[in-house]
Amino acid sequence: MKGYESVIIVDPNLTEEDQKTLLAKMTGLFTTNGGTVVTQATWGRRKLAYPVKKRDYGIYHLIYLDNTPAALKAMETQFRYEDNIIKWQTVAVEDVQAEIDKFEKLKTSGSVYPQVSER
């Protein structure tokens, strides 16, 4: 099944509750416009390669979406207006389930989830 893989980096100062609210708002916007969220995962707090919006760290979230371009456009438009989203990138994938399986394999091998220590 064709679809999209979207990585969102949010403000590291957000509480877990605020993060859940933000993600629920974004995925809710996607589903309201006719799309389906296949799965989502949190990678955790990581150091950014370079400072973005005066932040050195960010909390990464991964969302797999079905192939609904209109819903994706509505969600990405909202990303631009949301102050707590530092950066995002969405890529089209040929097989969403194959990408999810690859991610799960990385997650079980331990290479995805090492957390950056709190400083």
C-alpha positions as CSV (number, residue, x, y, z in Angstrom):
1,M,0.0,0.0,0.0
2,K,1.4,3.4,-1.0
3,G,1.6,6.0,1.6
4,Y,3.7,8.6,3.5
5,E,6.3,8.6,6.2
6,S,6.4,11.8,8.2
7,V,9.0,12.7,10.8
8,I,8.1,15.6,13.1
9,I,10.5,17.3,15.5
10,V,8.8,19.2,18.3
11,D,10.0,21.6,21.0
12,P,12.0,19.7,23.6
13,N,10.4,21.8,26.4
14,L,6.9,20.3,25.8
15,T,5.5,18.0,28.5
16,E,4.4,14.5,27.5
17,E,0.7,15.7,27.7
18,D,1.4,18.6,25.4
19,Q,3.1,16.4,22.9
20,K,0.2,13.9,22.9
21,T,-2.2,16.8,22.5
22,L,-0.2,18.2,19.6
23,L,0.0,14.8,17.8
24,A,-3.6,14.2,18.4
25,K,-4.5,17.5,16.8
26,M,-2.3,16.8,13.8
27,T,-3.4,13.3,13.2
28,G,-7.0,14.4,13.8
29,L,-6.7,16.9,11.1
30,F,-5.4,14.2,8.8
31,T,-8.3,11.9,9.5
32,T,-10.9,14.7,9.2
33,N,-9.7,15.3,5.7
34,G,-10.2,11.6,4.7
35,G,-6.9,10.1,5.5
36,T,-5.9,7.2,7.9
37,V,-3.0,7.1,10.3
38,V,-1.5,3.7,9.9
39,T,0.9,3.9,13.0
40,Q,2.9,6.4,14.9
41,A,6.0,6.1,17.2
42,T,8.1,8.4,19.3
43,W,11.9,8.3,19.0
44,G,12.5,10.5,22.0
45,R,14.7,13.5,22.7
46,R,17.8,13.8,20.5
47,K,20.5,16.4,19.7
48,L,19.9,18.2,16.4
49,A,22.6,18.3,13.8
50,Y,22.5,22.1,14.0
51,P,20.5,24.7,16.0
52,V,17.0,25.2,14.7
53,K,14.9,28.1,16.0
54,K,17.5,28.5,18.8
55,R,17.1,24.9,20.0
56,D,19.8,22.3,20.2
57,Y,17.5,19.4,21.0
58,G,14.2,18.1,19.7
59,I,11.7,15.3,20.3
60,Y,11.2,13.1,17.2
61,H,7.9,11.6,16.2
62,L,7.4,9.2,13.3
63,I,3.9,8.9,11.7
64,Y,3.0,6.5,8.8
65,L,0.0,7.7,6.8
66,D,-2.1,6.2,4.0
67,N,-2.0,7.7,0.4
68,T,-4.4,10.7,0.8
69,P,-2.6,13.8,-0.7
70,A,-5.3,16.3,0.2
71,A,-5.2,15.3,3.8
72,L,-1.4,15.4,3.9
73,K,-1.5,18.9,2.4
74,A,-3.9,20.1,5.1
75,M,-1.8,18.6,7.8
76,E,1.5,20.1,6.5
77,T,-0.2,23.5,6.1
78,Q,-1.0,23.3,9.8
79,F,2.6,22.3,10.6
80,R,3.7,25.7,9.3
81,Y,1.4,27.6,11.8
82,E,2.3,25.4,14.8
83,D,5.0,27.1,16.9
84,N,5.9,23.9,18.8
85,I,6.9,22.0,15.7
86,I,10.5,22.8,14.9
87,K,10.9,20.9,11.7
88,W,9.2,18.1,9.7
89,Q,9.7,16.1,6.6
90,T,7.3,13.8,4.7
91,V,8.4,11.3,2.1
92,A,6.2,9.1,-0.1
93,V,6.8,5.4,0.3
94,E,5.8,2.6,-2.0
95,D,4.9,0.1,0.7
96,V,3.9,1.4,4.1
97,Q,3.8,-2.0,5.8
98,A,7.4,-2.8,4.6
99,E,8.6,0.5,6.0
100,I,6.9,-0.2,9.3
101,D,8.5,-3.7,9.4
102,K,12.0,-2.1,8.8
103,F,11.4,0.4,11.6
104,E,10.3,-2.4,14.0
105,K,13.5,-4.4,13.1
106,L,15.6,-1.3,13.9
107,K,13.7,-0.8,17.1
108,T,14.3,-4.3,18.3
109,S,18.0,-4.2,17.4
110,G,18.3,-1.2,19.7
111,S,19.7,1.3,17.1
112,V,16.6,3.6,17.0
113,Y,15.9,4.2,20.7
114,P,19.2,5.2,22.5
115,Q,18.2,8.3,24.3
116,V,20.4,11.4,24.7
117,S,21.2,11.9,28.4
118,E,19.5,14.9,30.0
119,R,21.9,17.8,30.4
